[in-house]
């Protein structure tokens, strides 16, 4: 998922690695289907962006050096603690 600033990187319809949504061209409006697709992309992007924001707020990760397995366990624990606190 990427914002519309990355338009053009999603040109291969057989291998969609990057999904950007649609942008209206000059003098041409988006169709209803394109608008709906943009809403779906925006919804998914928002969830991803919130996850990145959480990672940036966890300052404990700044100087941490762990192998991938331990880092994954720590991130999961932090996520559970954060979500538990938010739901209170």
MMTF fields as JSON, N, C-alpha, C and O atoms, coordinates in Angstrom:
{
  "mmtfVersion": "1.0.0",
  "mmtfProducer": "UNKNOWN",
  "numBonds": 351,
  "numAtoms": 352,
  "numGroups": 88,
  "numChains": 1,
  "numModels": 1,
  "chainsPerModel": [1],
  "groupsPerChain": [88],
  "chainIdList": ["A"],
  "bondAtomList": [4, 2, 8, 6, 12, 10, 16, 14, 20, 18, 24, 22, 28, 26, 32, 30, 36, 34, 40, 38, 44, 42, 48, 46, 52, 50, 56, 54, 60, 58, 64, 62, 68, 66, 72, 70, 76, 74, 80, 78, 84, 82, 88, 86, 92, 90, 96, 94, 100, 98, 104, 102, 108, 106, 112, 110, 116, 114, 120, 118, 124, 122, 128, 126, 132, 130, 136, 134, 140, 138, 144, 142, 148, 146, 152, 150, 156, 154, 160, 158, 164, 162, 168, 166, 172, 170, 176, 174, 180, 178, 184, 182, 188, 186, 192, 190, 196, 194, 200, 198, 204, 202, 208, 206, 212, 210, 216, 214, 220, 218, 224, 222, 228, 226, 232, 230, 236, 234, 240, 238, 244, 242, 248, 246, 252, 250, 256, 254, 260, 258, 264, 262, 268, 266, 272, 270, 276, 274, 280, 278, 284, 282, 288, 286, 292, 290, 296, 294, 300, 298, 304, 302, 308, 306, 312, 310, 316, 314, 320, 318, 324, 322, 328, 326, 332, 330, 336, 334, 340, 338, 344, 342, 348, 346],
  "bondOrderList": [1, 1, 1, 1, 1, 1, 1, 1, 1, 1, 1, 1, 1, 1, 1, 1, 1, 1, 1, 1, 1, 1, 1, 1, 1, 1, 1, 1, 1, 1, 1, 1, 1, 1, 1, 1, 1, 1, 1, 1, 1, 1, 1, 1, 1, 1, 1, 1, 1, 1, 1, 1, 1, 1, 1, 1, 1, 1, 1, 1, 1, 1, 1, 1, 1, 1, 1, 1, 1, 1, 1, 1, 1, 1, 1, 1, 1, 1, 1, 1, 1, 1, 1, 1, 1, 1, 1],
  "groupList": [{"groupName": "UNK", "atomNameList": ["N", "CA", "C", "O"], "elementList": ["N", "C", "C", "O"], "formalChargeList": [0, 0, 0, 0], "bondAtomList": [1, 0, 2, 1, 3, 2], "bondOrderList": [1, 1, 2], "singleLetterCode": "X", "chemCompType": "L-PEPTIDE LINKING"}],
  "groupTypeList": [0, 0, 0, 0, 0, 0, 0, 0, 0, 0, 0, 0, 0, 0, 0, 0, 0, 0, 0, 0, 0, 0, 0, 0, 0, 0, 0, 0, 0, 0, 0, 0, 0, 0, 0, 0, 0, 0, 0, 0, 0, 0, 0, 0, 0, 0, 0, 0, 0, 0, 0, 0, 0, 0, 0, 0, 0, 0, 0, 0, 0, 0, 0, 0, 0, 0, 0, 0, 0, 0, 0, 0, 0, 0, 0, 0, 0, 0, 0, 0, 0, 0, 0, 0, 0, 0, 0, 0],
  "groupIdList": [1, 2, 3, 4, 5, 6, 7, 8, 9, 10, 11, 12, 13, 14, 15, 16, 17, 18, 19, 20, 21, 22, 23, 24, 25, 26, 27, 28, 29, 30, 31, 32, 33, 34, 35, 36, 37, 38, 39, 40, 41, 42, 43, 44, 45, 46, 47, 48, 49, 50, 51, 52, 53, 54, 55, 56, 57, 58, 59, 60, 61, 62, 63, 64, 65, 66, 67, 68, 69, 70, 71, 72, 73, 74, 75, 76, 77, 78, 79, 80, 81, 82, 83, 84, 85, 86, 87, 88],
  "secStructList": [7, 7, 7, 4, 4, 4, 6, 6, 6, 6, 7, 7, 6, 6, 1, 7, 7, 7, 7, 7, 7, 7, 7, 7, 7, 6, 6, 7, 7, 7, 7, 2, 2, 2, 2, 2, 2, 2, 2, 2, 2, 2, 2, 2, 2, 2, 2, 2, 2, 2, 2, 2, 2, 2, 2, 2, 2, 7, 4, 4, 4, 6, 6, 7, 7, 7, 7, 2, 2, 2, 2, 2, 2, 2, 2, 2, 2, 2, 2, 2, 2, 2, 2, 2, 2, 2, 6, 7],
  "xCoordList": [0.843, 0.0, 0.892, 1.842, 0.581, 1.358, 0.419, -0.684, 0.872, 0.028, 0.146, 1.033, -0.732, -0.733, 0.559, 0.735, 1.446, 2.734, 3.593, 4.554, 3.262, 4.016, 3.336, 3.645, 2.417, 1.753, 2.785, 3.798, 2.535, 3.472, 4.264, 4.718, 4.44, 5.163, 4.265, 4.738, 2.978, 2.026, 1.519, 0.384, 2.35, 1.928, 1.814, 1.219, 2.355, 2.326, 1.09, 1.119, 0.008, -1.216, -1.079, -1.854, -0.104, 0.083, 0.819, 0.725, 1.546, 2.331, 2.205, 3.148, 1.061, 0.863, 1.6, 1.051, 2.825, 3.62, 3.241, 3.199, 2.968, 2.601, 1.192, 0.888, 0.345, -1.027, -1.19, -1.017, -1.523, -1.594, -2.989, -3.225, -3.896, -5.205, -5.225, -4.326, -6.24, -6.437, -6.386, -6.714, -5.969, -5.98, -6.675, -6.439, -7.525, -8.249, -7.289, -6.406, -7.475, -6.694, -7.385, -8.541, -6.673, -7.27, -8.504, -8.472, -9.579, -10.798, -11.545, -12.525, -11.095, -11.768, -11.919, -10.942, -13.131, -13.396, -13.209, -13.215, -13.044, -12.962, -14.345, -15.357, -14.367, -15.632, -16.001, -15.173, -17.23, -17.678, -16.857, -16.533, -16.523, -15.719, -14.312, -13.761, -13.731, -12.393, -12.423, -11.501, -13.472, -13.598, -13.715, -13.107, -14.493, -14.646, -13.321, -12.973, -12.586, -11.267, -10.33, -9.572, -10.367, -9.531, -9.881, -8.992, -11.17, -11.577, -11.003, -10.542, -11.029, -10.481, -8.975, -8.456, -8.278, -6.826, -6.528, -5.612, -7.291, -7.072, -7.297, -6.565, -8.297, -8.585, -7.416, -7.012, -6.885, -5.746, -4.492, -3.731, -4.279, -3.11, -3.158, -2.129, -4.338, -4.475, -4.047, -3.35, -4.454, -4.053, -2.539, -1.933, -1.927, -0.468, 0.227, 1.196, -0.254, 0.366, 0.26, 1.189, -0.853, -0.985, 0.019, 0.575, 0.245, 1.252, 2.646, 3.397, 3.0, 4.309, 4.414, 5.478, 3.326, 3.339, 3.591, 4.337, 2.967, 3.212, 4.681, 5.273, 5.266, 6.682, 7.564, 8.517, 7.265, 8.076, 7.93, 8.853, 6.781, 6.563, 7.245, 7.446, 7.599, 8.251, 9.75, 10.499, 10.175, 11.575, 12.517, 13.724, 11.963, 12.787, 13.464, 14.494, 12.908, 13.468, 14.639, 15.319, 14.888, 15.892, 17.278, 17.907, 17.756, 19.117, 19.139, 20.138, 18.073, 17.943, 18.588, 18.37, 19.376, 20.004, 19.588, 20.074, 18.696, 18.201, 18.183, 18.185, 18.166, 17.955, 16.477, 15.655, 16.15, 14.799, 13.723, 12.644, 14.005, 13.0, 12.687, 11.52, 13.719, 13.494, 12.844, 11.991, 13.247, 12.646, 11.158, 10.347, 10.804, 9.394, 8.599, 7.491, 9.154, 8.464, 8.289, 7.232, 9.324, 9.235, 8.18, 7.388, 8.164, 7.17, 5.751, 4.844, 5.562, 4.227, 3.811, 2.664, 4.735, 4.426, 4.088, 3.132, 4.86, 4.585, 3.227, 2.488, 2.913, 1.629, 0.469, -0.529, 0.599, -0.453, -0.609, -1.729, 0.505, 0.436, -0.175, -0.98, 0.196, -0.344, -1.84, -2.601, -2.266, -3.688, -4.499, -5.644, -3.919, -4.614, -4.815, -5.89, -3.795, -3.876, -4.887, -5.645, -4.903, -5.819, -7.263, -8.147, -7.512, -8.889, -9.445, -10.633, -8.641, -9.115, -10.02, -10.505],
  "yCoordList": [-1.168, 0.0, 1.236, 1.333, 2.15, 3.382, 4.539, 4.351, 5.742, 6.893, 7.257, 6.754, 8.12, 8.441, 9.091, 9.237, 9.475, 10.012, 8.971, 9.319, 7.714, 6.627, 6.1, 4.998, 6.871, 6.456, 6.149, 6.84, 5.134, 4.73, 3.507, 2.754, 3.293, 2.111, 0.881, -0.239, 1.092, -0.021, -0.347, -0.797, -0.123, -0.287, -1.73, -1.974, -2.685, -4.076, -4.774, -5.202, -4.901, -5.498, -6.984, -7.508, -7.674, -9.096, -9.341, -10.428, -8.346, -8.492, -7.213, -6.424, -6.992, -5.739, -5.742, -6.159, -5.282, -5.221, -3.981, -4.017, -2.892, -1.635, -1.266, -1.262, -0.96, -0.563, 0.886, 1.207, 1.765, 3.188, 3.78, 4.839, 3.157, 3.769, 4.558, 4.423, 5.374, 6.111, 7.604, 8.075, 8.346, 9.797, 10.282, 9.753, 11.281, 11.811, 12.579, 13.293, 12.421, 13.179, 14.516, 14.707, 15.428, 16.726, 16.551, 15.866, 17.179, 17.138, 15.819, 15.636, 14.896, 13.603, 13.204, 13.161, 12.918, 12.533, 11.03, 10.257, 10.651, 9.224, 8.592, 9.231, 7.337, 6.601, 6.222, 6.31, 5.806, 5.381, 4.191, 4.105, 3.276, 2.106, 2.529, 1.978, 3.502, 3.978, 4.68, 4.519, 5.455, 6.114, 5.082, 5.233, 4.046, 2.983, 2.259, 1.935, 2.008, 1.37, 2.254, 1.748, 3.564, 4.489, 4.455, 4.546, 4.325, 4.238, 2.986, 3.032, 1.874, 0.625, 0.732, 0.284, 1.324, 1.505, 2.423, 2.153, 3.504, 4.448, 3.783, 4.047, 2.932, 2.239, 1.339, 1.319, 0.603, -0.28, 0.524, 0.162, 1.609, 2.446, 3.046, 3.143, 3.447, 4.042, 3.053, 3.427, 1.811, 0.794, 0.62, 0.506, 0.599, 0.471, 1.678, 1.526, 2.865, 4.083, 4.142, 4.601, 3.685, 3.664, 2.695, 2.966, 1.582, 0.636, 1.238, 1.057, 1.956, 2.616, 3.703, 3.89, 4.414, 5.442, 4.81, 5.356, 3.656, 2.951, 2.584, 2.77, 2.065, 1.687, 2.885, 2.761, 4.029, 5.224, 5.721, 6.334, 5.466, 5.912, 5.026, 5.456, 3.817, 2.908, 3.182, 2.55, 4.098, 4.521, 3.418, 3.489, 2.393, 1.284, 0.595, -0.056, 0.725, 0.07, 0.833, 0.303, 2.057, 2.906, 2.277, 2.194, 1.842, 1.312, -0.194, -0.737, -0.848, -2.271, -3.098, -2.843, -4.083, -4.994, -6.415, -6.982, -6.988, -8.341, -9.114, -8.536, -10.442, -11.217, -11.119, -10.663, -11.542, -11.344, -12.013, -11.45, -13.208, -13.916, -13.174, -13.034, -12.699, -11.972, -10.615, -10.17, -9.965, -8.675, -8.84, -8.007, -9.906, -10.158, -10.378, -9.861, -11.138, -11.386, -10.087, -9.851, -9.241, -7.965, -7.066, -6.44, -7.0, -6.172, -6.653, -5.844, -7.95, -8.484, -8.116, -7.736, -8.226, -7.874, -6.389, -6.024, -5.541, -4.104, -3.786, -2.938, -4.466, -4.239, -4.637, -3.922, -5.773, -6.212, -5.207, -4.837, -4.762, -3.791, -2.479, -1.884, -2.028, -0.778, -0.896, -0.007, -1.974, -2.151, -2.329, -1.882, -2.977, -3.14, -1.784, -1.506, -0.94, 0.39, 1.262, 2.003, 1.178, 1.988, 1.593, 2.45, 0.313, -0.152, 0.116, -0.108, 0.58, 0.856, 2.047, 2.414],
  "zCoordList": [0.0, 0.0, 0.0, 0.777, -0.855, -0.93, -1.216, -1.728, -0.877, -1.176, -2.653, -3.341, -3.145, -4.578, -5.076, -6.286, -4.198, -4.621, -5.319, -6.006, -5.151, -5.772, -7.03, -7.484, -7.595, -8.83, -9.899, -10.011, -10.668, -11.709, -11.306, -12.168, -10.017, -9.558, -9.549, -9.354, -9.758, -9.737, -11.138, -11.296, -12.157, -13.547, -14.018, -15.068, -13.291, -13.733, -13.16, -12.007, -13.933, -13.389, -13.061, -12.261, -13.667, -13.385, -12.076, -11.505, -11.599, -10.381, -9.554, -9.505, -8.905, -8.168, -6.828, -5.808, -6.841, -5.62, -4.816, -3.586, -5.517, -4.876, -5.32, -6.513, -4.364, -4.665, -4.227, -3.051, -5.176, -4.866, -4.939, -4.358, -5.609, -5.804, -7.101, -7.932, -7.271, -8.52, -8.268, -7.18, -9.287, -9.25, -10.515, -11.601, -10.373, -11.53, -12.433, -11.958, -13.732, -14.705, -14.949, -14.572, -15.578, -15.886, -16.758, -17.78, -16.337, -17.121, -17.072, -17.794, -16.229, -16.144, -14.681, -13.934, -14.288, -12.898, -12.718, -13.676, -11.469, -11.159, -11.246, -10.957, -11.644, -11.663, -10.231, -9.324, -10.04, -8.708, -8.216, -7.031, -9.123, -8.741, -8.318, -7.365, -9.016, -8.65, -7.297, -6.497, -7.032, -5.732, -4.612, -3.552, -4.853, -3.853, -3.624, -2.488, -4.704, -4.575, -3.763, -2.935, -3.984, -3.22, -1.737, -0.89, -1.414, -0.008, 0.644, 1.785, -0.076, 0.467, 0.682, 1.705, -0.277, -0.147, 1.033, 1.811, 1.174, 2.273, 3.624, 4.578, 3.708, 4.969, 5.374, 6.536, 4.414, 4.696, 5.017, 5.914, 4.29, 4.546, 5.944, 6.612, 6.391, 7.719, 8.796, 9.739, 8.665, 9.645, 9.651, 10.716, 8.477, 8.391, 9.001, 9.746, 8.695, 9.224, 10.743, 11.409, 11.296, 12.755, 13.373, 14.438, 12.714, 13.198, 13.202, 14.16, 12.136, 12.083, 13.152, 13.742, 13.404, 14.449, 15.814, 16.626, 16.067, 17.329, 17.467, 18.53, 16.402, 16.455, 16.774, 17.543, 16.201, 16.442, 17.87, 18.407, 18.497, 19.87, 20.904, 22.04, 20.542, 21.479, 21.478, 20.733, 22.287, 22.299, 22.773, 22.546, 23.434, 23.894, 22.713, 22.892, 21.516, 20.337, 19.724, 18.845, 20.166, 19.53, 19.517, 18.462, 20.65, 20.741, 20.976, 21.448, 20.66, 20.925, 19.824, 18.639, 20.215, 19.25, 19.602, 20.581, 18.812, 19.05, 17.742, 16.655, 17.872, 16.651, 16.271, 17.066, 15.074, 14.539, 15.393, 15.579, 15.911, 16.702, 17.998, 18.365, 18.691, 19.938, 19.675, 20.444, 18.594, 18.257, 17.964, 18.368, 17.269, 16.963, 18.243, 18.382, 19.172, 20.442, 21.224, 21.809, 21.238, 21.941, 21.3, 22.004, 19.978, 19.291, 19.573, 19.767, 19.595, 19.906, 21.326, 21.562, 22.261, 23.649, 23.767, 24.452, 23.109, 23.142, 22.523, 23.024, 21.444, 20.79, 21.698, 21.783, 22.373, 23.295, 24.425, 24.778, 24.995, 26.087, 25.627, 26.344, 24.448, 23.92, 23.672, 24.053, 23.042, 22.737, 24.017, 24.09, 25.024, 26.299, 26.953, 27.485, 26.921, 27.519, 26.774, 27.4, 25.458, 24.657, 24.918, 24.923, 25.133, 25.309, 26.704, 26.933, 27.626, 28.993, 29.038, 30.108]
}
